[in-house]
């Protein structure tokens, strides 16, 4: 047994020992939507009830509907494009950049349609993808996009009148001495900067101003002070042995990039394994992966940072800080400190790293964020003073995301020539006089310099779907005039790129997508006022309640909030989808009378509150009680509640009115219970696993290194008539030869998995997994082939039976609000550890689903995959009932071309993202993970045509989840290849399989999570 900890997935499971039984009872409901396809009037002399009785079970009605598949016409090419072979994918290297996220990527296209985004391995850590990058291909096919240019509210068939209007405005403004302002998100494109220089040469009153919804203003101001340059530092944790984070979510959205690649590299179990200490308020993705976590109010986090700084400089420090100081001093230059929340916090963190001589500081600069608060305030003074003659906004909506959005709206409406380059008919669309549809990054040419010494190109992978135009194309028209031969941005880009790509040809750089070059300047310590930073943080006034604003791994700043893949993706911590919410600690919720309740269907409901911060009020904010939330603190995600940006985006509460664009920590917070209930769409409690524990194994690094493996990962054994035998040696079935050809296994390392969800979206894109919407998620009918279960665990192991045996009274065990007693189980939810565990079909060699299917729709393949023949499936759901891992999904409806599910599969544009290699399943059919069999077979066939063996890297890239995983937590490969990585991992002493005791012999195996701490030192 790896650990004696108690594991639980929610507070409700922790407090109610009978919950698993209730969940199991509710798992297969008989509430089947037969009314839509079975009508009494069509059965003369027989009622629907009698008909169902005759069939014997209600799912037969679903079977009838599943017998006939929809007819979809295909139209052949008349003249086939020379670079397209039907059925064969093309891959193009490009750069994903939307103003908030960047990644060098490979774009998979089929018959001219981009259908999936893969990481670009040539770009290293800059070539990894998150969930938003993976999902951005669906945003290309957003049916709510602006489709035509518009002038004064009238849509135009072409750009002629719009350009005439803008050219007139540019001429008048220049002649009248008024400002011509291009207001854009951060845009670190050297070719765009050169182009704007040409634009300014023609119109000297032109100004380029940056506006970001989440501007990283405090981080940039701190960098300006400490490094003398307005650029963010690049960190590399791969050789670090200690990282201490103060509210810095560095595995999420921090410093314009995630550190998960180097973090995972440093977390390899061994004597030099990175130790991670997190001091934070919200339970963040980074905090969930930490070894030791101190939960403090934001004000207390700031004060602890000051204490650590003082302690490192010979001053006194409190207990928590002194322990951190000792560890920092012991590790020296192999330690690093990261901070967030205010400029002063960043400054102190930089100065601590300078004192330590931290090798994690690479000296490289990240150029992805360019916001300057003073510059933007200068723009506001021009705008309010009537000095702006032309305002051109580049795919931003400050009316939505700025704290003073409504006053900005009024000022923009007064500008004589306001131009919105936008993708939605949102606030900025309505406030502007001319509109140009925004070109998606997959339709655009461009270049990016993401950091020191790096240069990346962007190329279109599809013709423009609608009449859109990127900003650079528009500027060329406004410089050269309409119909000029010099208005080709590709030619302009190509000429400029030759000066930036380190001597390589343009075509070579375009082929690779990424190269050395760009900007060579870096960062060096040159200043920093420690006394001022200490004074600011020490003077931070604590409140009874303090609010911390943050971004979710799915939605980010809200740029892609109309993307249904991202909106439905469960949050890694709360496991809720389709919402943002106010997180609160269990103790604070109890004191304020706020509750989360489970209804009779085991669905989660919660209270709503009126939230007031510094005089700004948000109505009807749902409350979620979050284990691990610091008492006295609240959390709320930005990026939700976008109006007029599509029906998916209009979900949740807009928290931007609370954000001053600078500090993410706010005091003067009041909440008032409204008395209204809110329905959450939660996923964590749907899959019961029948109440078994030790699903996600964990052990301390000390035990891993110093104790025999039998003490922390003892193989399971069974007593037989022949003595005790390992479970793997006991078999009721005859084995067959699986050594001829490949036999696939998938390795999942719990130590490397951060829970980011990129694999979930990659699987959804590759396998045409349907979006079902909030209502169906609440009904436990999600369609995900891959889920990431989040388990809480605690050192305080409290068993109900043991507690009662020791004389512990029921109020002492569970707590009693009447008696004012806090229960032992309630304490367990205060600050639990977290484990993320990806779970997909385990492809069991002895699969329980295969033996119960009456029509042999599911069977075992020679390559190890548990296969599904969809056209044989009659929807009995016996296989789902018999699956111990709960990984099979049933199509209750036709999710495609169905108005009830008005998402991407319900319109022709959205359906362009579908992968033609994978069938779209119809109603009444069971589906689940196939280990991307379509990709593995294509890989094998390509190698066969070439007369060679398949390489390990090719198989790794052929499984969507493994290819998308930037931390290397998932490794896919051929067990029959003695040199394959997955075979090596199979022999690891950390390896185990889920529910090994039931003898399913899965082809998916896991690796025990290692925590780098001694339990006695885990002060929280």
Helices and strands as residue ranges (DSSP letters): E 6-8, H 11-15, H 19-26, G 40-42, H 48-55, H 59-66, E 90-97, E 102-110, E 113-119, G 121-127, H 131-140, E 150-151, E 154-155, H 160-176, E 179-184, H 190-202, E 206-210, H 217-227, E 232-235, E 242-246, H 260-266, E 275-280, H 285-288, E 292-295, H 298-312, H 319-331, G 332-334, E 335-339, H 343-356, E 361-366, H 373-384, E 388-394, H 398-401, H 405-413, E 417-422, H 427-431, E 434-437, G 441-443, E 446-448, E 454-458, H 471-480, H 489-497, H 506-512, E 514-516, H 530-538, E 546-550, H 564-568, E 576-577, E 582-584, H 586-592, E 596-598, E 604-613, E 616-625, E 633-637, G 656-658, E 665-666, E 669-679, E 681-682, G 689-691, E 698-700, H 701-706, H 709-712, E 717-720, E 723-726, G 727-729, E 744-749, H 758-766, H 774-778, E 787-794, H 800-805, H 810-814, H 824-828, E 833-839, H 848-852, E 858-860, E 866-868, H 878-882, E 889-890, G 899-901, G 904-906, G 910-913, E 926-927, H 933-946, H 952-957, H 960-964, E 970-974, H 981-986, E 991-992, G 996-998, E 1004-1007, E 1009-1011, G 1015-1017
